[in-house]
Amino acid sequence: SKEMNDLINFLAGEKIPSPVAYLAKITELTGCLLLVLGIFTRFITLPLMINMAGVIYTMNNGNIFDGELPFLYILLLNKTFGSLSSFILCKFIT
């Protein structure tokens, strides 16, 4: 499809191999379906988180704190991983 070709071309410009684009799309599609159906949610959450972290990193040229809604991402990180992420984040920012 045109959207997939656009994604492959974009990622090729970022020096990311095309199999990663297919893996990302498959993860998004299956993740969406599994989350909507409410099955295997624990198994698909980590691949979706990795996928979205890659999207944030790529779209913001490697600077995740200058992009979209950085405070929301920090809150989600804290909610997901608890106090360990807050400690790491404080060490990273200061």
ChimeraX attribute file (.defattr): number of C-alpha atoms within 10 A of each C-alpha:
attribute: neighborCount
match mode: 1-to-1
recipient: residues
	/A:1	5
	/A:2	7
	/A:3	8
	/A:4	13
	/A:5	12
	/A:6	11
	/A:7	15
	/A:8	19
	/A:9	16
	/A:10	14
	/A:11	16
	/A:12	13
	/A:13	10
	/A:14	12
	/A:15	9
	/A:16	14
	/A:17	13
	/A:18	17
	/A:19	10
	/A:20	13
	/A:21	19
	/A:22	14
	/A:23	12
	/A:24	18
	/A:25	15
	/A:26	12
	/A:27	18
	/A:28	17
	/A:29	12
	/A:30	13
	/A:31	21
	/A:32	16
	/A:33	13
	/A:34	17
	/A:35	14
	/A:36	10
	/A:37	10
	/A:38	10
	/A:39	12
	/A:40	11
	/A:41	15
	/A:42	11
	/A:43	11
	/A:44	17
	/A:45	16
	/A:46	12
	/A:47	15
	/A:48	18
	/A:49	12
	/A:50	13
	/A:51	18
	/A:52	14
	/A:53	14
	/A:54	15
	/A:55	15
	/A:56	20
	/A:57	15
	/A:58	15
	/A:59	14
	/A:60	14
	/A:61	12
	/A:62	13
	/A:63	11
	/A:64	18
	/A:65	15
	/A:66	11
	/A:67	15
	/A:68	12
	/A:69	10
	/A:70	13
	/A:71	11
	/A:72	10
	/A:73	16
	/A:74	15
	/A:75	13
	/A:76	12
	/A:77	17
	/A:78	16
	/A:79	12
	/A:80	10
	/A:81	10
	/A:82	12
	/A:83	12
	/A:84	11
	/A:85	16
	/A:86	16
	/A:87	11
	/A:88	10
	/A:89	14
	/A:90	10
	/A:91	9
	/A:92	8
	/A:93	7
	/A:94	5
